Amino acid sequence: MAAPAAAANTLDLRLTVGLVGVLIASFTAGLNEYVTANALMDIKGALSIGYDEGTWLTVLYAAAGVIGMAFAPWCSYTFSIRRFTMFAIVAFAFLGWLSPFAPNLESLYALRILQGLMGGCIPPMLMTVALRFLPLDVRLYGLGAYALTATFTPNLALPLAALWTEYVGWEWAFWQAIPLCLICCSAVGYGLPQDPLHLERFRTFDTVGLLTGVPALAALVVGLLQGDKYDWLESPLIGTLLIGGGGLLVAFLLNEWTHPAPFFRLDILKRRNFTFGLIALVCILVMMSVIIGLPNRYLAELHEYRPLQSAPLTLLVALPQLLALVLVAALCNSPRIDCRWVLVAGALCCAASCLGFSFVTGEWTRENFYLLMALQIVGQPMAIIPILMLATSAVTPAEGVFASSWFNTTRALSSVLGPPWSTSCSPSADASIPMCWWGRWAIPCRYWRRT
């Protein structure tokens, strides 16, 4: 399969508008997932949905999003980045508008699956255009913007969920994306260059890869997210999903290794920096997905905080990261700075925060979390941006499509791995018992209670 040609190494105003449109669209897609998850209690109440049925709203959306992230880069080259991105944005907004009007639960499930698929297609476009269009001297800032979609949007989601559910209306948890999507679609249509169609790629279409990859990812995501609810391998359903999904994933990777036009190029993994970047990204994002949700879950379960009451805590992390990511990108862009040491410093800050969280007790309130979350403000960008810098230095702009497939699928699966860890131990009302928030298999704590 021929890789897409690299664009000219220039950046003008029109292209900048297009890149900003893709960036905002990626934020919007991420916000929709996290906002609806945080507003789920109000959505279930408004639609008279039970607890078990409500969990599937987020699980099905997440599974479809992982599939979209995995296969969107292939579609973007086949149909062109501009056409495919605009289609995904418009479809995402339209499906969000329809969701509150779903006549029954099955229709809502279908809408959430389709919207999750379209939402998953958007973030990979940000990395693809950053690697392809941005000059080398500003590419790291584009990658920093991509990092914002992993660090900024989850923290901003809770305050927005509080705004919609407390003051405006639960429907806006779905509708908030519509105005931004209209702006983004116009910016993308105006700014991104129009590439030719490459429909000839269907002649060598990887059918086996699609038939094994899609069910593999869907089964693994559903199994991981619903495993704690159904007691993991004690449930035949979860066992079938995890074992079957793992087997299909092995078959998918074997097929990708031998197929002449694969969705994923496995030979890129031979490059040490790229493989290291993927492994490090998994570790950081799993930690982040646990940390981001832990204080809010703790405050909600032990102190019955509403999203509005927890919002100041997440805003503390979200807003300063806009500045922190820019500063870290500028630091890593300096030829005098070894970004590996920046990565080490960021990882140490995150580790210190994690250690502090292991001593949470039932006496803690919102104010006790501020210092630990402040360490995350510094640590998250200092960890993620050097990882992206090291990994993308091993690929050319023409290989951006394949790098985007790997990074976004890894990112999506990492966000799925975190929640099972964070829910495997319950907060204890006993103030004398620290909570082992890492779960059953990670950092041991002397006292902890399993759910």
N, C-alpha and C positions, 0 to 999 in steps of 0.2 A: 504494500500500500504506500502510495506516495504521500509524504508529509506535506502539510501546507507550507507554502513559501513564506519566508519572513518578510514583513513589511519594511518600508524605508525607515531608517533610524531617525525620524524627525517627529516632532510633536507640535501641532498647530492648534489654534483655538477651536476649530471645528472638531478635531479628534478628541480634544480635551473634554468638550461637551458630551461626546459619545461615551467616553470613559467614565465620566461622572454619572451619566445615566445608568450605566451598568452597575456602578458602585451602589447607587441608591436603590436600585432594583434588588441587589443582593441583600442589602440591609432589610428591605421590606419583606423579602421572602423569609429571612431568618426571624424577623420580628413576629410575623404571622404565626409561625410554629410555636414560639415561646409564649406569646401573648395569649393565644387560645388555650395553651396548656395551663397557664396561671389563672385564666378566667373560667376554667372548666367547671368548677363548682356552680357558678352562676349560670353557665350555659346549660348544664344538666338540669338545674332547677327550672329554668325557663321553658325547656323543651320536655320536661317530665321524663328524663332519662335516668335510669338507675345507675348505681356505682359500677357494676360489672360492664354494662353496655357503654358507659362513658369512657372507661379505660381504652376501649377499642378505637375511640375517635382519635386519640393521640398515637396509638400504636400503629394503626393503618396508615396514618399520615406520615409517620416516621419511616415506615417500611417503603412506602412509595417514594419518599424523598431520597433515600439511599439509592434506589434504583435509578432515579433521575440523575443524581450526581455521577453515577457510574457510566451511564451511556450518553449523557448530553454532549460531551466533547466530540464523539463520533458524529452525532447529528449536526453539530455546529459546523463541522467541515463539509459535510455532505450537502447541507442546505444553505450554507454560509452563516457566519456568526451573526450578521445583522438580521437576516430573515428569521433565523431560529430564535434569537434572543427576543425579538419583538413578538413573535408568536407566543413564546412562553410567558412573557409579561402580560399580554392581553388575556390569554387563557387563565392565568393565575388570578387576575382581578375579576374576571367574569365568574369563575367558580366560587370565589369568595363572596361575591354579591348574591349568588344563588343559595348559599349554604343556610342562612337563617330561614329560608322559605321551603326547606325540604319537607315534603308531606309526611314522611315517615322515617324511621331510623335507618332502614336499608338504603333509602335515597341519600341520607346524610352521609352514611358510610361511603357510598360511591363517590359523592362529591369530594369528600375528604381525601380519598385515594387519588382522584384525578388532580386535585389541587396540590397534594403533596408531591405528585410526580412533576407537575409544572414548577412548583417551588424548588424542587431539587435540581431542576435544569438550569436555574439562574445563577447560583454562586460559582459554578465552574467556568462560566463565561468571563467572570471577573479575572480569574487567574490566567485564562487563555488570552484575553486581550492585553493584560499587563505584560505577559511574556512576549507576545508578538509585536505589540505596537510601541511600547515604552522604550526610550533610549536607555542605555546602560546606566547613565548617571542619575536617572530618576526612577529606574525600575524598582528599586528597593522601597520607594515610597508607595508605589502601586501594590507591592506585596504587603506593605504595612496596612494599606487600606483593606486588602483581602483578610489580613489578620483581625481587623476590626469586626468582620462578620462573625468571627468565632469568639471574640472576647467582649465586644461592646454590646451587641444585640441581646444576648441572654440577660445581661444586667439591666438593660433599658426596658425589657419586656414587662417586668413586674410593675413598675410605676405606670406604664401605659395600661396594663390590665386593670390596675386600680382606678385609673381615670375613667375608663369605659364602663366598668361595672358599677362604680359608686356614683358617677355624676352624669353620664351620657346615656348609656344603654348597652346591654350585653351584645347586641347585634354588631356594634362597632369593633368588637374583637375580630370579626370577619371583614368588616367593611373598611377598616382603617387603611388597608392596602390599596384601595381603589384610586384615591387622588394621587398618591405617589406613583402608582403604576402608570397612570396616564402621562404624568410628567416624564417618567423614565422612558416610556415608549417613544415619546416625541424626541427626547434627547438622543436616544440610540438611533432612531431613524434619520436624524439630522447629522449626527457626528460620525458614526462608524462607516467606513468604506464598504461598498457593496462588492463582495466577491462573487465569482461565477458559481453556478450550481455544479456539483460533482455527482450527479445521479448515476454515473457509470460505476460507482462504487457498489451499487446493489448487485452488480454481476458477480462480485466476489463477497457477497454479504455473509457474515459469520453467523449463520443460522444456529449451529450447535452452541456457539457461545451465548447467544440470546436465550435459547431454550434451557440452558443450564445456569447461566448467570442470574437471570431474573428470579426464578424460584429459589435459588440458593440464598441470595441476599434477603429476599422477603422472609424465608423461613428462619434464617438466623436472627434477623431483627425482631420478628414477632416472638421467637423463642426466648431471646434475651430479655425483652421488655416485659413479657408476661410470665417469665420463669418464677419469679418470687411469689407472684399471686397464686400460681398453681403448684408450688412446692417443687420446682425444678424437675429432676429426673424421676421423681415419684409419680409424675403425671405422664401418661402415655402420649398425650398431645405434645407436651414440651420435649420429651425425649425424641419423638419422631421428627419434630421441627429442627432440633439442634443437630441430631445425628444425620438426618437426611440432608439438611442444609449444608453441613460440613462436607458430606460426600459429594454433593453437587458442586460445591465450591472447588474441590480438588479436581473434579472432571472439567470444570470451566477453565481452571488455570492450565491444565494439561492441553486443552484444546487451543487456548491462546498461544501457548508456546509453539505449536506446530502450524497454526493457521496463517496463510499468507497475508491476510488483511484483518488482524485482530482488533478488538476493542482496547486491549491492554497490551503494551509491548513489555514483555518480561525481560528483554535484554537490557533495558534501562536499569534494572536492579543490579547489574554487574558493576555499576558506578558507585563507588563506596560512599561518596557524599550524599548521593540521592537516597540510597538505602538507609543510611544513618538518619537522614532527615525524616523519612517515613516512620522509623522506629521511635525516634525522639518525639515526633509529633503525636503519636499514639499515647505515649506516656504523659505528656503535658496535657493533652485534651481530655484524657480520662480523669486526671486529677482535677482539671477545671470543671468538668461536668458534675463532679461530686461537690466541689467547693461552692459553686454558684448556687446550687439548690439547697445546700445543707442549712444555712441560717434561716432561710424562709420556712423550710419544712419544720425545723426545730421550733421556731416561734409560733407557727400555726398549730402544731400538735400540743405543745406544752402550755402556751400562753394564749392560744386562740386568736392570734393576730390575723387580721384581714390583710389583703395585699396592700391597702393604703397605709397600714401601720408599718409594714416591712419595706415600703418603697424607699425611705431615706437611706437605708443600708445599701441597697443595690445601686442607687444613684451615686453614692459615694465612690463606688467602683467604676461605674459606667462613664461618668462625665470626665474625670481626670484622664482616662485612658485615651481620649481624643488627642490630648497634648502629649501624653507619655509615648504613644506610638510614633508620633512625628519625631520626638526627640531621640528615641531609640533608633529609628531609621537613619536619622542624621548621624548619630554616633557610629553606627555600623558602616555607614557609607564613607567614613573617614579612613584614608589609607593607613593612618597611624594606629588604628584600633584593630585588635584581633577579635573578631566577633565570637570566637570560641570562648573567650573569657567573659564576654557579655552574657553568653548562654549560661555559663557556670554561675555567674552572679544571680541571674534571674531564677535559675533552678534552686539555688540556695534560699532565696526569698520565698519561693513557693513552698519549699520543704519546711522552712520555719513556720509558715502559716499553717501548714498541715499538722505539724507537731502541736501547735497551740490548740487547734481544733480537737485534738484527741483528748483534751482535758475539759471539754465542755461538760457542765453539770446542769441539773435542774434549776439552779439559782441564777443562771445567766439570763440577761435581758438583751435587748437590741444594742445597748451601749457597749456591752462587753465584746461585741464582734468587730468594732470599728478598727482597732489596731491590726487585727489579723487580716481584715479585708484590705487595709492599706498596704500590707505586704504584697497582696495580690495585684494591686494597682501597679506596683513597680515590677513585680516578678513576671507577670503574664507577658507583657510586651517584650521584656528582655529575654524571655525564653523563646517565644514564637518567632520573632523576626529574624534572629540569627539562624534558626532552623531553616526557615524559608530561604534565606540568603545562601546558606551552605548547600542546600539541596538543589536549588535552581541554577547554581553556578555550574552544575554538571550537565545541564541540558541547553540546547540551542533554542532560539525562538521558534524555529521550524518544528521542534519537538514539543512545543507548548501544549498541544492537544493531548498528547500522551501523558505528560507530566500532570496536567490538570485532572485527567482521569484517575491517576494514582492518588494524588493529594486529596481530592475531594471525596473519593470513596473511603480513603483512610480516615479523613476527618469525620465523615458521616458515621462510620462504624464505631469510631472512638466515642462519639457523643452517645451512642447506644450502650456502650460498655459501662459507662459511669453510673446510670440510674440503678442497675441491679446491686451495685456495691453500696450505694448510699441508702438503699431501702432494706438491706439485709439485717440491720440493727435498728431497733426502735429507741427513740428518746425515752428516758426513764424519769418519771416524776420524782423519784428519790434523789434529792439534791446531793447526796453523798456518793453517787455512782457515776463516774465519768462514762461518756458514751464512746464506744469504739466505732467511729463513723466510717472507717475504712471497710467495714464488712467482715465477713467470716474468715477471709483468706489473706488479708493484708497485714498491715502493721498491728501487732498484738497489743492489747491494752489489758492491764491487770484485772479490771472489772468491766464487764459488759453483759448485756442481756440480748439474747436472740429474740426475734419476733416469733 
